[in-house]
């Protein structure tokens, strides 16, 4: 969530008082509009709905085209029927399960479907909930880790000064760093080294000690689209337990990959088939193919989620167990998720995800063939790939490419990698449902058109620092 600061309007510079289009401000029972409304204070009175709509609509026209946003993982296209369902449910508060029991039932069914998809030992007894997205789901998983550790170490925490820590790679999504900051957990981040861009088994085990609440393994890194070796990480922790007695649970951050791997990489073992995996999250609004925002958090069984974290309230009617960071949110996205599960089924999801992977691999190969770029990944895990300029390219850098593509409407993030690879700057392309091969061809045409101009530059454009551009998780 962005932090917005108020602007200083004492000069009145932002309140220009321009006359509005007469069609916008025609006379109405609430009074005509003679000038532009204030931007940073409530207007003195109401305006006609069509005028309010037009003001907001016109300003939003300056946003980027979401379908051309190759930075975001978030779904930008759904079928019209899904949109109708979401409109039907937008006034339903998801938390009020007694008043909206069928919406609550759809949430429960989605949890069971995901538990089955991720091979929970007993899907009927798996514990889970919907969230506003993977960030909230990760926070909940981290809270469960910390509370389980605190209960197991009640004899020395917090009085003995033991500080809990969480082990993960430097490539984790920023929500994990937020969790550690907000809940006072030491973030033990394994830096990148050479061509290793995420957590490795030996490094994970080496960072664990008696205060480690868990290890986070990412199924689909936002930096380059690669899967972390979840099974190997679990094996290294099994060996650690045999040697030291430390029993460290694993959470799989499957924000994207948990809705890709089950359909395209069925032989890959990463989920609840691994006894050490205590919880998994995913974003329904990423490769779950639902508009934002909905996420899912699942635990292997009731023992993995301490009961004391679950609240029960009755002032909305009934007995309502809830585990969430926020209390009110619409049921629309949950209904849309259930619709998509019904609509596609396993074979439908497999077809959609295979198409996005095919587009990603084809586009990556075509970009490599241009000769100006070097691929870091090829889109053969997540339908996402990262690339940088070839070693012999000195006239421009990835930030120049991102800037020039934005002129054509394409949003392609350029950013530097974290420690210890801050020297590496890349571009990343996220292929989603709706980004067709035809659109990929148009993207390639625009990129190819820009390259001769970029090659004629005397060097990369000066900038205060190589900051990330349009880098969205």
N, C-alpha and C positions, 0 to 999 in steps of 0.2 A: 504494500500500500504506500503510495507516494505521500510525502509530507509537503503540504502546501503552506506557503507563507503569505500573509496579507500584503497588499501593495499600498504604497503611500499615495493616496488620492487627494491630498490636501491642495495640490495645485489644480485639481479638476481636469488634469490632462487626459485621463482615460474616460471621462464622461463628456464626450464631445457634443452631445445633444443634436446629432444630425437628424434631419427629417427622414422618416422611414418611407418606403415605397407605399403610395396610397392604397395599393391593393392589400398590403399587410395591415395598414392602420385604418381601414375603413371604419366608419361609425358603427357602433354596436351598443347593446343595452348597458354594457359596463363602461362605456366611455371610449372615445376614439384615441388612437395613438398618434401623437403629434411629433414625438421625438424618440430617439433610441432610449431604451430603458437602462437604468444603471447596471453596472456589471459586478460591483462589489458591495452592494447593499440592496436590501429588499426594496422593490418599487413601492411607492406610496399606496397604490391601489392595484386592482386586478386588470388583466387585459384579456382580450378575446382568445379562446383556445387556438384558433387558426394562426393568430399573430404570434403567440408564444411558441407554437410548433415551428413556425417558419424561422424565427430567430435561432432556435436551437439547431434546427436542421441545416441552416445555411452555414453555421459555424462548424458543424461536424463534417461538412463536405471537404474541409481542409485536412481531415485525417487521411492517413494512408489507406490504400486498398488492402483489406485484410487477406484477400485471396493471393495477392502478390507479396505477402509478407513471408519471406523464407527464413525469418529469424524465429518466429514463434512455433512452439510445439502444439499450440492450442487449436482445437477444431474450428474451422472457419466456414464449413458448409454442412448442412443437414437437409434431409428431405422436408418438403413442405408439411407433411403430416406430423413430423416431429415438432415443427414450429407451432402447429395448432394445439398439440397436446401440452406443450409448454405454456401456451397462452391460457389453456384451460386450468392450469395448476399454479399460475404465478401468484395467486392471492392466498395460497395455502401455506401455512407455517409448518415447515417440516417437523418441528419439535413437538407440535401438538398432535400426538399420535392418537389420543382418545377421540379428538374431534374429526381427524382424518385417518381413520383406521385402514382404508384401502391404500392410501399413499404409504403408510407405515408397512403394510404388507408387501408392497412392491420393493421397498428398501430391503426388507428381510429376504425376499426372493433373490435380489441382486447379490446380497452377501452370500447366500447359499450357492448361487451359480459361480461366483468367483472362488469360493472355497473348493468347489468341485474342480474348477479349471486349474487351480493351483495345487491340487492333490493334497488337501488337508486330510489328516488321518480319518476323521469322521466329519464330513461337511455339515452334517446336521448339528454338530456340537461346536463347530468353529464360531468364534466370536468376532463380530465386525460391525462397522457402521459406515454410513456415508459422511462425507466432510465437504467443506467448501473447495477442496483441492488437495493436492499432494502435500503442500506445505503444512496444512493443519494436520493431515494424516501423519506426517513425519513427527510433528510435535507430540501427538498423542502416543506414537510408538516410543519416542524418546522418554516421555513421562513414565510409561509403563516400565521401561528399562530401569530408570532411576529408582522408581518406587520398589521394584523387585530387589534391586541391589541394596537399597536402604533397609528393607525388611530383613534381608539375609545378613546384614552387617549392623544390626541394631545395637550390638554390644559396644561398637566403637564409632558409630556415626549418629549424630554429628559431633558429639562431645569430644571424641578423640582427635578431631581435626582432619579426619580422612576426607579427601576431596575426590568426588567421583569424576571419571573421565570417560570419553567416548572416542573410539578409534575409527578413523575413516581416511580416505584419500583426499588430497588437496583439491580434487576435481568435484567434490560433492556440491550439490545445489546449495545456495546461500541459506536456505531455510534451516539446514543443520547447524550452521554457525550461529544463526539466530537462536535456535534451541539452546545451544550451549551457553550463549550469552544470557538469555532470559532466565534459564533455570540453573545457572551457576554450576555448569559442568565444564571441566577442562576439555577443550577440543584438541585431540591428538591427531594431527593431520600428517599423513605420510607425503612428503614432497614428491613431485615428479622428478624423474631422472632419465636423461637420454631420451630414448624412444618409448619409455614406460610412462604412460599418461594417466595411470590410475592405480588403485590399491593392488598390491601383490600379496600372496599368502604369507611369505616369510616376513615381510615388513609389517603386516597386520599383527601377527603373533608376537613379534619383537616389541611392539608398543603396549602390549597388554600387561596388566599387573593386577593385584588384589583389589584395586579401586576401579577397574574397568567395568562399566555397566553394560557395555555391548560393543559390537563392531557393526558398522554400516557398510554393506556392499551394494553397489549401484548397478542395476541392470539397465544399462544404457546411459552413458555419461553425456551430460549436456555439452561438454566441450568438444567431443569428437564423435559421439554416437556409438562408442564401443561398449561391449558388455564387460563388467568385471568378472573374474573367475570365481563365482560364488562357491561352487563345490570344492575347489582347491583351497579357498579361504577357510571353509568349514573343516576340511581335512587338516589344515595346519593348526586350527584351534583344537581339534580332537587330539592331535599329538601334544599340544601344549597342556591339555588337561591330563593326559597320561603321565607327563613328566613332572607337572607342578601341582596338579589338583585343581587348577583354576578352570572354572566352568563358565565360559563367556558366550552369551547368546548372540545371535546374528539377526539383524533386521535387513531385509532386502528392499531397497528403495527402487521399486519398479515403476516409477512415475510414468515412464514410457514403455520400457521393455516388457513389463508384466502383461501388457496387452498386445505384444508382438510375438515374443518367444513361444507362448503356448500354441500358437497357430503355425508359425513358420519354422521353429526350432524345437520340435517335439522331443528330440533326443537329448536336448540340453537339460541337465538336472540343476535346478537353481532354487526351487520352491520348497514347499512343506515336505517334499520327499526327503529332504535333508533334515534329520532330527534336530540339528542345531539352529535351524531357522525358526525363530519364535514369532515373527510377524512380517507382513508384506504390505506395502501400499502401492496404489496406482492412481493415476489421474484419469477419471472417466472422461474429462474434457480434452485429453490428448489423444492417444491412439485408442481410447475407449470410444471415440467418435461422437462425443456429445459436446454441445456448446458449453462454454464456461458458465458457472464453475461447480464442478462436482469431483470429489475424490473418494477413495475408499481405503479404509484401514482394516486389516484382518489379522487376528491372532490365531495361532495354532489350535488353542483350546482355552477354556476358561482359566486354567492355571497360569497362562502366560499374561493375563491381564488382571492385576490385583483388584479385587472386588471393591476396595475402599476408594478407588478412583471413579467408580460408577456412582452417579447421583440419581436419587429417586425423588421426584416431586409429584405432588398431587393437586396443586392449585389450578391446573388446567383441566382437571378431571382425570380420574383413573390413576394407575400406578405406572409412572413413566421413567424407566431407566435411561439415562443419557450419559454419554461420554463425549464431550465436545468442548471446544474453546469458545464457541459462540452459541447463543441459545436460539436465535431466530434466523431462519433462512427459508427460501422458497422450496416447495416440493417439486418444482417444474423440472429441474435437472435430473432428479431421481426418476421421475416418470419417463423422461427422455432416454435415460440409460436403460430402463427396462424395455422400452419400445425398441431400442437398438439391439438389445440382446435377442428379443423375439424376432425382430425383422431379419437379422443376419444369421443368427446361429453360428455354429462353429465353422461351417463351410463358407458362409458369407464373410465372416471376419477373415478367414484364411485368404479368400479371394481379394478382399480390399487391401489387406496388409501386404500380400504378395505383389499386388500392382504397385503400391507405393515403394516397395523395395526394388522392383524392376526399374521404376522411373529413377530412383536414386542411383542405382548402379550404372544405368545407361548414361545418366547425366554426368556422373563422376568420370566415367571412361571418356566421354566426349570432351570434358574440360581438360583432362590429362592430355588428350590428343592435341590440344591447342599449342602445347609446348611451353607455355609461359608459367605453368603451375605444377606444383608437386603435391600429390595426394597424401594425407595422413591416414585417412580411412576411406573406404569405398562404398559405404552404404549397405554392406552385407550383413550388418547386425541390426541396429536401428536403421530405418530408412533415412539416415542422416550421414553427411560426410563433411570432413574438414579438409581444407587445402590451403597452401601458402604459395608465395611466388617462388619460382625456380631460382636456383643459386645464381644463375647468370643474369637475372633481371635486376637492374640497378636503377632504372629510370622511374619506377613507381613501386608502391608497396600495397599491401592488402587494404589499407585505409583509403588510398586513392581509388581502388576498385569499388569499394563499398560506396564511397561518395558519388562516383559517377553512375553506378547502377541505380542509386536513389533518384537521380535525375530522370531515369526512365520509368520510375514507379516501383522498382524492385527494392525490397528491404532485405539486405544481406548483411548480417553482422560481421564486423571485423573486431578482433579483440586479442589481447595477449593471454598466454597461458599463465597459471599461477606458479609459485615457487616449486621447484628451482628452474623453471623454464620460462621465465619472464622474457627471455630473448626471442621466444617464438610467437609470432603474430600470425593469425589465421583468419580465413573466411569460413563460414559454416552455412550449409544449405540443409534445411529441414523439408523433407518431402512428406506431405500429408494427403489424406483423401481429398480429392478436388484439385490437387496439383497434377494435372494430366501430362502425358507425354507431349501433347500439343503445346501446352504452356511451357514445358521444359524446352521445347524447340525455340519458342519465342525468346525465352531467357538466354539461350545460347546465341541466338542471332544478335541480341542486344550486347551481350558480353563481347562477341567477336567484333562488332562494330566499334566498340570503345577501345579495343586493344591497340590499334595503330596510333590513336591519339595519345594513349598512355605511354607507348614506347617512345614517342617523340619528346616526352618531357625530359628536362635536363636532370631530374632527380625527383624523389618523393617530395611532396609538398611539405613545407615546414608547418609544424604544429607545436603547441606548448608541450604536449606529451602525447604518446600514442595511446589515447583513451579508447575504450570500447565504443563501438557505434551500434546501436540497435541490438544489443545483446540481451535477448530474453530467454529465460528458461522455459 
